[in-house]
Amino acid sequence: MDNIITVENLVKRYNDFPAVNDISFSVKNGEIFGFLGPNGAGKSTTIQILCTLLPLTSGRAVLNGFDVEKDPLKVRQSIGLVFQDFSLDDRLTAVENLYFHGMLYNVPRKVLQERMDNVLEMVQLTDRKKDLVKKYSGGMKRRLEIARGLLHYPRVLFLDEPTIGLDPQTRTAIWEHILHLRDSLGLCIFLTTHYMDEAEHCDRIAVIDHGKIIALDTPSNLKTTTVGGDRITLTADDNHFMREELKNRFGLEAVLSDDRLIFQVEQGESFIPRLVAAYPEQVKTISLHEPTLDDVFLALTGRGIRDAFLNDGERFRQRRLRRR
């Protein structure tokens, strides 16, 4: 599978501060690529460079075969953007918003109407296309923004927190549309999100912190290599005795916290029955926690993903979006 995005030794400095510090990565054609990082990690800066909204300091970035410095216009014609904040004109209808976008991207008039009809059908807004956008729900607005981002047939669709502030049911519906677009159009989707269930949809995920990419792999491999197994929490009749038994018999190091033993083990589901059978009088309670991407993010950055993303400004933005 060919690379649709190639980044080599990318650097962006503000005076002496390296917002992006010598990062390299590639994104495959047709891939859903997740880009995760705390606020200030360099995530948004990298995306702005790829979208030609910000000049780089050094290095190289190529999108759809076009250098972001040498061929910025060709790069812009190759991408679609769905911003975190709604950017539609709510005084216009859906059709009018799409028509205006098509004119900006020089979509030929003879095909514009057909494309508008196609993208509206993709996101199931055909029957509401003549309604003013201000009458739309948050989920409908997001679907229309996705339709707008597809109107000029981009090769890469950038989604910046595409479902922030939406209810779970609407989030699920949006993702059904996104996955359908990837499967039907072979579209590359470049995603930022703090919802870890959404990040599970990604084929690969890059985690960036302090301007550097600190991990890049599939979700399953990140959980296996970074977290290191299932987390088991148990309370025993004698926690100190059980802690020694775990170490001596199974080679497991357990941490005693709040009268509970916490340790990690591969294939926890099969380990628990063996442990209980070996110590039926000792084990009082036991639970298993399979590693999640939030565990990965915490292990890599020292912060939970929601804490890293939801500063006061983000919380205010979410409250504002919910009121719309």
LOLO-949128 format. One record per residue: residue in one letter; x, y, z of N, C-alpha, C in turn. Coordinates in steps of 0.001 Angstrom, whole numbers, padded with zeros to 6 digits, always signed. Layout:
<recs>
AXYZXYZXYZ/...
</recs>
This chain:
<recs>
M+000838-001193+000000+000000+000000+000000+000879+001252+000000/D+000687+002146-000939+001504+003345-001060+001211+004319+000065/N+002222+005135+000389+002048+006177+001394+001384+007396+000772/I+000367+007911+001421-000289+009138+000966+000324+010353+001663/I+000909+010139+002857+001599+011203+003601+002963+010680+004024/T+003998+011481+003786+005350+011154+004246+005944+012380+004928/V+006361+012207+006163+006961+013292+006941+008372+012874+007325/E+009338+013718+007023+010737+013392+007283+011403+014513+008072/N+011855+014179+009271+012644+015097+010112+012005+016477+010226/L+010721+016495+010476+009966+017749+010529+010262+018511+011816/V+010552+019800+011666+010833+020681+012799+010050+021969+012621/K+009445+022410+013707+008829+023732+013747+009240+024409+015043/R+009932+025545+014899+010403+026290+016063+009713+027645+016158/Y+009431+028037+017385+008996+029393+017693+010110+030015+018524/N+010935+030852+017880+012178+031326+018490+013029+030103+018830/D+013314+029878+020114+014145+028727+020490+013326+027527+020936/F+012002+027645+020897+011147+026552+021388+010758+025616+020240/P+011101+024325+020348+010736+023367+019289+009328+022801+019524/A+008343+023373+018865+006980+022867+019005+006859+021482+018390/V+007561+021279+017271+007678+019957+016651+009164+019694+016494/N+009617+018554+017021+011054+018365+017188+011548+017123+016446/D+011804+017282+015146+012448+016245+014342+011637+014947+014307/I+010404+015023+013822+009560+013833+013755+009492+013304+012324/S+009360+011995+012210+009213+011328+010914+008141+010257+011038/F+007256+010190+010066+006256+009133+010025+005623+009125+008632/S+004886+008082+008350+004167+007994+007077+002766+007462+007344/V+001855+007798+006434+000466+007346+006508+000122+006672+005196/K-000472+005502+005278-000777+004726+004077-002075+005197+003421/N-002157+005011+002142-003373+005326+001410-004512+004437+001909/G-005671+005029+002196-006813+004276+002682-006778+003941+004151/E-005832+004480+004870-005662+004166+006288-006414+005168+007165/I-006919+004695+008304-007392+005597+009350-006244+005740+010338/F-005700+006939+010396-004494+007202+011181-004843+008124+012335/G-004622+007666+013556-004905+008477+014732-003679+009233+015189/F-003869+010500+015535-002775+011357+015998-003174+011879+017367/L-002536+011354+018413-002931+011667+019774-001806+012355+020514/G-002174+013260+021397-001185+013929+022220-001836+014937+023136/P-001190+015237+024263-001734+016258+025170-001726+017627+024508/N-002439+018559+025108-002385+019934+024608-000954+020453+024680/G-000522+021101+023614+000832+021650+023581+001892+020652+023185/A+001481+019447+022752+002460+018412+022426+003044+018570+021031/G+002396+019369+020170+002847+019525+018795+001910+018907+017777/K+000812+018366+018282-000169+017691+017416-000802+018659+016424/S-001375+019723+016936-002044+020694+016063-001057+021386+015133/T+000137+021651+015620+001161+022283+014789+001505+021407+013591/T+001665+020118+013834+001971+019188+012752+000854+019167+011712/I-000371+019104+012182-001514+019058+011269-001605+020348+010463/Q-001367+021477+011106-001412+022747+010381-000345+022815+009299/I+000824+022241+009560+001872+022196+008537+001439+021317+007369/L+000863+020150+007682+000415+019238+006626-000691+019859+005780/C-001495+020735+006403-002590+021387+005683-002183+022715+005071/T-000896+023030+005106-000309+024253+004540-000798+025513+005245/L-001259+025383+006481-001709+026546+007244-000580+027172+008054/L+000566+026489+008096+001692+026953+008901+002984+026529+008206/P+003972+027434+008084+005232+027040+007447+006080+026201+008399/L+006842+025275+007847+007750+024477+008676+009086+025187+008809/T+009863+024797+009804+011201+025365+009998+012239+024587+009204/S+012141+023268+009289+013041+022411+008512+012409+021039+008371/G+013032+020212+007543+012461+018896+007270+011628+018922+006004/R+010808+017891+005842+010041+017754+004603+008726+017044+004893/A+007676+017483+004230+006376+016834+004333+005750+016760+002950/V+005318+015574+002574+004727+015341+001257+003353+014712+001448/L+002365+015253+000748+000997+014739+000820+000477+014524-000594/N+000058+013312-000883-000450+012944-002204+000566+013252-003301/G+001840+013115-002954+002905+013349-003921+003330+014783-004053/F+002720+015700-003295+003030+017128-003406+003715+017624-002136/D+004793+018349-002315+005528+018933-001192+004719+020094-000617/V+004574+020113+000706+003718+021140+001319+004303+022534+001163/E+005615+022636+000968+006243+023939+000752+006239+024342-000718/K+006519+023408-001582+006673+023732-002998+005347+023738-003756/D+004387+022917-003316+003113+022803-004033+001921+022937-003075/P+001850+024051-002328+000781+024167-001324-000623+024118-001927/L-000800+024684-003124-002127+024682-003744-002581+023262-004080/K-001655+022451-004607-001986+021072-004933-002294+020275-003662/V-001576+020584-002594-001851+019909-001311-003260+020253-000833/R-003623+021533-000907-004952+021951-000446-006064+021316-001262/Q-005801+021115-002536-006798+020459-003379-006917+018970-003063/S-005929+018440-002339-005899+017011-002033-006490+016669-000675/I-006856+017696+000095-007301+017432+001467-008699+017989+001715/G-009381+017371+002658-010611+017903+003217-010399+018130+004698/L-011051+019139+005248-010867+019494+006654-012207+019568+007370/V-012289+018900+008515-013440+019061+009399-012889+019551+010728/F-013169+020815+011035-012594+021446+012211-013307+021004+013489/Q-012628+021221+014605-013209+020877+015898-014448+021722+016173/D-014371+023011+015885-015531+023897+016055-016324+023922+014751/F-017628+024056+014865-018460+024148+013680-018070+025379+012868/S-017956+025204+011554-017517+026299+010689-018489+026526+009535/L-019708+026016+009656-020728+026245+008638-021346+027615+008801/D-021926+028142+007738-022715+029366+007822-024153+028943+008100/D-024599+029155+009346-025927+028641+009718-027067+029496+009160/R-026731+030596+008464-027772+031404+007814-028046+030933+006390/L-027268+029948+005949-027454+029364+004626-028031+027959+004757/T-028567+027458+003686-029035+026070+003659-027841+025131+003463/A-028083+023825+003586-027021+022852+003347-026498+022966+001923/V-027417+023072+000962-027020+023175-000440-026194+024434-000685/E-026589+025541-000086-025860+026796-000277-024463+026714+000332/N-024322+026069+001498-023001+025874+002091-022111+025051+001175/L-022661+023988+000610-021884+023136-000277-021520+023856-001575/Y-022457+024620-002113-022212+025342-003364-021074+026349-003177/F-021098+027066-002066-020054+028050-001778-018694+027357-001679/H-018656+026207-001004-017405+025457-000866-016916+024985-002233/G-017843+024504-003056-017472+024037-004387-016876+025138-005242/M-017407+026338-005116-016865+027465-005857-015449+027803-005392/L-015211+027746-004078-013883+028041-003547-012847+027046-004060/Y-013262+025800-004242-012337+024760-004686-012369+024551-006199/N-013041+025453-006895-013079+025394-008359-013620+024063-008895/V-014611+023516-008195-015270+022323-008717-016078+022751-009945/P-015876+022113-011086-016587+022527-012303-018102+022543-012103/R-018744+023585-012622-020188+023730-012442-020970+022537-012996/K-020464+021943-014082-021214+020854-014719-021251+019591-013861/V-020330+019475-012872-020345+018293-012001-020697+018643-010562/L-020770+019931-010236-020972+020348-008857-022300+019843-008295/Q-023380+019992-009070-024679+019571-008566-024712+018068-008275/E-024127+017310-009179-024099+015858-008980-023299+015484-007735/R-022170+016168-007541-021353+015888-006360-022084+016287-005075/M-022784+017424-005097-023542+017836-003913-024592+016790-003565/D-025281+016308-004575-026287+015279-004350-025656+014015-003775/N-024486+013654-004293-023819+012430-003851-023386+012514-002389/V-022730+013623-002022-022229+013711-000652-023370+013874+000347/L-024449+014560-000049-025610+014669+000840-026250+013301+001055/E-026259+012490+000019-026808+011141+000164-025913+010281+001055/M-024600+010458+000937-023651+009700+001758-023912+009916+003245/V-024221+011152+003623-024419+011467+005039-025901+011561+005411/Q-026756+011114+004509-028199+011003+004756-028838+012347+005147/L-028538+013353+004344-029134+014680+004571-029908+015185+003352/T-030175+014297+002404-030840+014725+001177-032180+015391+001452/D-032952+014817+002382-034290+015353+002642-034274+016645+003441/R-033086+017043+003937-032980+018307+004694-032055+019300+004002/K-031779+019090+002734-030772+019901+002059-031183+021354+001866/K-032477+021641+001873-032931+023019+001676-033266+023717+002985/D-033016+023047+004104-033247+023663+005412-032058+024537+005798/L-032351+025616+006524-031268+026432+007065-030469+025612+008071/V-029154+025774+008048-028283+024995+008918-028542+025291+010396/K-029021+026494+010713-029290+026827+012106-030392+025956+012702/K-031153+025273+011852-032204+024378+012323-031692+022948+012528/Y-030425+022716+012198-029843+021374+012308-029433+021070+013750/S-029451+019796+014091-028872+019351+015361-027351+019320+015221/G-026656+019124+016358-025200+019061+016310-024696+017934+015436/G-025359+016771+015505-024946+015646+014679-025152+015901+013201/M-026235+016569+012850-026494+016888+011446-025468+017879+010920/K-025113+018852+011740-024090+019815+011323-022758+019120+011061/R-022408+018181+011961-021141+017485+011772-021171+016649+010496/R-022275+015999+010225-022397+015216+008994-022299+016109+007759/L-022885+017309+007833-022801+018225+006700-021362+018705+006509/E-020644+018923+007605-019246+019338+007478-018406+018235+006832/I-018698+016992+007171-017998+015881+006528-018323+015856+005037/A-019601+016068+004705-020001+016116+003292-019271+017240+002572/R-019187+018391+003206-018486+019519+002602-017007+019204+002369/G-016388+018507+003352-014980+018153+003215-014710+017167+002099/L-015752+016455+001654-015597+015454+000592-015960+015977-000788/L-016514+017169-000859-017116+017657-002101-016124+017745-003256/H-014897+018104-002967-013905+018275-004031-013056+017020-004232/Y-013529+015876-003702-012882+014578-003862-011445+014591-003347/P-011257+014835-002045-009903+014844-001488-009350+013427-001366/R-008036+013331-001237-007399+012040-000985-007229+011798+000507/V-007175+012893+001286-007009+012791+002735-008064+013668+003400/L-008761+013111+004391-009740+013872+005158-009217+014025+006576/F-008955+015273+006977-008500+015563+008337-009718+015812+009225/L-009821+015040+010292-010925+015167+011242-010348+015551+012602/D-010607+016772+013021-010109+017266+014304-011234+017166+015326/E-011151+016159+016189-012192+015933+017204-013580+015947+016551/P-013857+015040+015625-015088+015150+014831-016383+014969+015613/T-016321+014343+016794-017572+014085+017520-017605+014747+018889/I-016729+015714+019129-016699+016359+020436-018025+017073+020713/G-018533+016890+021917-019777+017547+022322-021036+016854+021856/L-020914+015736+021128-022091+015029+020630-022450+013884+021576/D-023719+013521+021594-024151+012427+022459-023660+011098+021889/P-023597+010044+022728-023039+008760+022276-023733+008184+021046/Q-025044+008301+020962-025763+007755+019815-025359+008460+018521/T-025233+009794+018592-024823+010558+017413-023378+010265+017050/R-022524+010108+018060-021127+009754+017809-021029+008435+017048/T-021824+007457+017470-021822+006157+016794-022260+006303+015343/A-023302+007115+015112-023795+007318+013745-022744+008002+012880/I-022049+008996+013430-020996+009691+012673-019906+008699+012274/W-019537+007825+013193-018477+006870+012887-018914+005838+011851/E-020181+005503+011845-020672+004618+010791-020464+005266+009422/H-020718+006566+009335-020505+007296+008085-019021+007352+007732/I-018181+007612+008728-016742+007719+008471-016187+006395+007944/L-016547+005293+008584-016050+003985+008168-016572+003615+006784/H-017820+004002+006518-018382+003744+005185-017611+004513+004115/L-017266+005755+004410-016521+006567+003448-015149+005970+003180/R-014494+005504+004249-013177+004879+004061-013304+003642+003182/D-014301+002808+003475-014445+001543+002749-014897+001749+001300/S-015774+002728+001082-016340+002909-000256-015454+003766-001163/L-014740+004728-000586-013941+005650-001391-012436+005412-001303/G-012005+004530-000405-010571+004321-000230-009882+005544+000319/L-010628+006338+001090-010146+007618+001599-009205+007409+002781/C-008136+008187+002838-007282+008223+004028-007880+009213+005019/I-008007+008794+006266-008582+009651+007301-007533+009873+008377/F-007235+011144+008630-006241+011558+009628-007020+012159+010785/L-006961+011502+011935-007904+011766+013025-007215+012220+014299/T-007785+013217+014965-007443+013488+016355-008700+013296+017190/T-008541+012696+018358-009682+012483+019239-009178+012216+020650/H-010021+012486+021639-009688+012060+022999-010633+010956+023467/Y-011535+010524+022572-012400+009388+022883-011670+008104+022499/M-011300+007312+023499-010495+006138+023212-011259+005055+022463/D-012578+005012+022618-013342+004044+021830-013283+004409+020351/E-013175+005698+020035-013022+006118+018642-011628+005789+018114/A-010630+005969+018963-009263+005682+018541-009081+004204+018203/E-009924+003344+018764-009854+001915+018452-010160+001649+016976/H-010867+002581+016309-011160+002418+014887-009920+002603+014015/C-008880+003207+014570-007698+003542+013769-006917+002288+013398/D-006370+002293+012191-005461+001223+011788-004135+001351+012525/R-003670+002584+012666-002464+002849+013455-002645+004166+014206/I-001867+004304+015284-001931+005501+016120-000517+005988+016401/A-000327+007301+016265+000919+007931+016687+000630+008772+017923/V+001478+008640+018933+001360+009452+020139+002516+010441+020155/I+002191+011721+020240+003204+012772+020239+003177+013504+021567/D+004347+013786+022119+004453+014507+023386+005754+015295+023377/H+005692+016543+023829+006862+017429+023852+007521+017507+022474/G+006672+017505+021425+007175+017709+020079+007766+016491+019414/K+007770+015336+020091+008342+014126+019529+007317+012998+019501/I+007378+012165+018487+006531+010975+018443+007167+009917+019335/I+006439+009511+020374+006991+008579+021355+006474+007159+021158/A+005481+006988+020297+004988+005644+019985+004182+005711+018695/L+004276+004642+017900+003502+004556+016663+003313+003075+016338/D+002055+002633+016377+001775+001232+016091+000266+001036+016002/T-000158-000200+015796-001583-000505+015819-002083-000417+017251/P-003391-000191+017456-003919-000144+018827-003591-001399+019637/S-003736-002573+019027-003483-003809+019771-002014-003946+020150/N-001118-003599+019236+000308-003695+019550+000724-002675+020601/L+000143-001480+020552+000461-000477+021572+000058-000961+022959/K-001103-001584+023053-001569-002080+024355-000687-003215+024863/T-000243-004068+023946+000579-005210+024348+001979-004785+024764/T+002600-003925+023961+003996-003572+024202+004172-002488+025259/T+003180-001605+025399+003328-000471+026316+002827-000795+027715/V+001665-001410+027802+001051-001675+029101+001548-002988+029678/G+001744-003988+028838+002376-005210+029306+001455-006215+029959/G+000267-006375+029483-000603-007428+029998-001829-006906+030715/D-002659-007841+031175-003874-007489+031901-003526-007091+033332/R-004309-006152+033866-004113-005745+035259-005107-006486+036144/I-004616-007146+037170-005457-007894+038094-005390-007237+039464/T-006542-007067+040043-006655-006508+041394-007315-007550+042282/L-006687-007853+043416-007280-008842+044312-007101-008431+045761/T-008020-008882+046580-007896-008771+048030-007825-010191+048578/A-006894-010396+049498-006667-011727+050064-006895-011704+051560/D-007056-012893+052124-007190-012993+053568-005935-012469+054253/D-004788-012708+053620-003515-012167+054098-002776-011621+052882/N-002881-010316+052696-002299-009707+051494-000788-009874+051431/H-000125-009802+052584+001336-009908+052586+001778-011324+052208/F+001056-012323+052720+001357-013713+052353+001129-013931+050851/M+000013-013443+050347-000307-013635+048941+000679-012907+048035/R+001144-011764+048486+002122-011022+047701+003404-011829+047529/E+003849-012492+048614+005046-013325+048533+004819-014555+047653/E+003603-015122+047733+003288-016283+046905+003277-015931+045430/L+002732-014785+045102+002723-014341+043704+004147-014189+043171/K+005028-013695+044027+006406-013487+043607+007166-014805+043487/N+007044-015649+044509+007844-016867+044558+007317-017954+043626/R+005982-018068+043515+005413-019157+042731+005191-018788+041264/F+004820-017517+041037+004465-017109+039665+005421-016083+039064/G+006353-015594+039872+007293-014598+039367+006651-013253+039076/L+005595-012904+039826+004850-011669+039595+005091-010692+040733/E+005362-009442+040370+005548-008386+041357+004218-007652+041556/A+003676-007727+042759+002407-007087+043069+002640-005850+043928/V+001828-004824+043694+001868-003600+044483+000703-003625+045461/L+000979-003350+046722-000082-003289+047730-000573-001856+047847/S-001837-001647+047514-002420-000302+047531-003847-000370+048055/D-004124+000388+049118-005469+000429+049702-005991-000973+050000/D-005153-001788+050645-005528-003162+051030-005858-004033+049833/R-005304-003688+048680-005496-004505+047474-004142-004791+046841/L-004008-005954+046261-002820-006293+045496-003099-006048+044024/I-002196-005331+043369-002362-005011+041958-001123-005488+041215/F-001327-006261+040161-000200-006765+039373-000658-006999+037942/Q+000317-007181+037058+000029-007393+035644+000476-008782+035221/V-000304-009385+034319-000002-010726+033868-000545-010915+032456/E+000161-011684+031650-000334-012008+030322-001482-013017+030434/Q-002475-012874+029568-003611-013789+029513-004255-013959+030885/G-004709-012820+031414-005284-012801+032753-006499-013694+032914/E-007286-013843+031850-008499-014657+031947-008186-016109+032278/S-007091-016631+031769-006713-018011+032081-005920-018109+033379/F-005286-017006+033798-004497-017029+035025-005387-017027+036269/I-006478-016286+036238-007328-016150+037421-007843-017497+037929/P-008392-018383+037078-008853-019680+037598-007734-020492+038244/R-006529-020419+037689-005402-021139+038281-005066-020600+039657/L-005102-019281+039785-004768-018666+041071-005808-019009+042140/V-007065-018903+041771-008131-019191+042732-008105-020660+043142/A-007840-021547+042177-007774-022973+042497-006612-023286+043436/A-005505-022545+043287-004333-022788+044120-004489-022215+045526/Y-005284-021147+045666-005435-020495+046965-006919-020194+047238/P-007751-021218+047336-009196-020983+047512-009549-020314+048828/E-008740-020513+049856-009040-019919+051155-008490-018505+051289/Q-007591-018139+050397-006942-016835+050493-007652-015742+049685/V-008060-016074+048458-008613-015061+047563-010036-014700+047987/K-010233-013423+048312-011560-012938+048713-012281-012279+047532/T-011609-011373+046849-012165-010753+045644-011061-010663+044601/I-011461-010712+043347-010478-010603+042267-011173-010038+041037/S-010483-009146+040317-011038-008544+039102-009939-008374+038071/L-010353-008329+036824-009413-008207+035710-009737-006960+034899/H-008706-006240+034521-008853-005049+033686-007958-005214+032479/E-008579-005390+031288-007784-005503+030075-007223-004131+029706/P-006016-004074+029166-005411-002777+028844-006215-002032+027794/T-006301-000727+027958-007001+000138+027025-006019+001150+026453/L-006468+001881+025447-005621+002940+024895-005406+004061+025897/D-006344+004245+026808-006144+005237+027857-004988+004808+028766/D-004885+003500+029032-003744+002990+029798-002441+003244+029040/V-002477+003044+027736-001301+003300+026901-000889+004769+027002/F-001871+005650+026848-001595+007083+026889-001035+007487+028250/L-001604+006920+029318-001138+007216+030673+000288+006728+030862/A+000593+005522+030369+001938+004977+030518+002970+005792+029750/L+002569+006311+028589+003518+007034+027737+003716+008488+028156/T+002643+009142+028606+002702+010585+028861+002556+010957+030332/G+002116+010011+031158+001883+010308+032568+000577+011014+032827/R-000276+011104+031792-001584+011757+031924-002649+010902+031262/G-003848+010914+031837-004968+010275+031173-005363+011087+029961/I-005891+010418+028935-006183+011103+027683-007189+012230+027869/R-008230+012021+028673-009233+013070+028849-008665+014238+029630/D-007823+013959+030647-007185+015040+031392-006268+015846+030488/A-005591+015157+029572-004646+015834+028674-005359+016725+027677/F-006536+016307+027235-007259+017065+026214-008183+018109+026817/L-008835+017770+027909-009917+018620+028393-009420+019625+029425/N-008685+020628+028973-008371+021729+029852-009609+022615+029982/D-009474+023694+030681-010651+024533+030913-011259+025036+029617/G-010407+025380+028649-010924+025863+027371-011709+024804+026642/E-011220+023552+026675-011923+022474+025998-013266+022200+026681/R-013290+022258+027995-014550+022019+028709-015576+023096+028366/F-015099+024345+028267-016009+025421+027885-016544+025196+026481/R-015657+024742+025563-016087+024500+024194-017128+023387+024138/Q-016928+022340+024934-017895+021248+024935-019249+021727+025442/R-019245+022524+026518-020523+023025+027050-021218+023886+026014/R-020448+024693+025287-021038+025574+024281-021629+024765+023128/L-020897+023709+022717-021392+022888+021617-022669+022151+022003/R-022760+021708+023244-023946+020979+023670-025181+021867+023691/R-024971+023170+023904-026118+024084+023969-026654+024415+022596/R-025882+024096+021526-026324+024471+020169-027467+023581+019709/
</recs>
